[in-house]
Amino acid sequence: MTLSPAFHSYGSSEDLAEALAAGVAAVLAGAIATRGAATLAVSGGSTPKRFFERLAETEIDWGCVTVTLVDERWVPETDERSNAAMVRRHLLTGHAARAQFLPFYLEAPAPEDVADELRMRFLRLARPFDVTVLGMGADGHTASFFPGADHLDRAIDPDTDEPVALIRAPAAVEPRVTLTLPLIVDTRFLALHIEGDEKLAVYEAALQPGPVDKMPVRAVLRAPRDELLAVFWAP
């Protein structure tokens, strides 16, 4: 069953970061108390930096948490565009420095060169994830589900058994690796973090009928789930 998202609006980016961090920390702490471990998948870009910094301050048992990425540019962590580097700078600090981090990038010229290793790396992760936090671009992409991407159909196939997809797209400078749709939506707490009026307008457009390939975030919005997708927005 596809449920309408729960929309949470905040007066500022700081208020949103505090609320999202508190909610995510509570879910992670609950998973640790119940199963002794938790898995958190996060997105890159500039939007989540405040959220990461607030989450890193929370006093949960970070040693029991595995952090991974929703998607990544195929660049080493020395590159300023690396999502992994941004996560290390803004999330894996303070209390959260004790978390285990599982990045995508491996030392290889292209992701195709290590496709089997990437596949096995993410097949070994326990499912469902406990928390997955997505972002969204002004073109309606989320994760590395870009309009016009070469393997978009594979990445958003709800029946695929593949955990990751290799993506090249006109809007993406580098090759990308992304979790596939089933892995993204197979999570206990799924959040979409967006900020600004432009992103709000894109989100509202994505809720309307229309093709998924033109606004791939629709694949997530329309995916059947037992739990609500939580949308966090601030101006």
PyMOL commands that set and color helices and strands:
alter all, ss='L'
color gray80, all
select helices_A, chain A and resi 13-35+49-56+62-64+83-90+94-98+111-123+152-155+181-185+197-206+217-221
alter helices_A, ss='H'
color red, helices_A
select strands_A, chain A and resi 6-9+38-42+65-69+71-73+100-102+129-134+164-167+176-179+187-195+229-234
alter strands_A, ss='S'
color yellow, strands_A
deselect
rebuild
show_as cartoon
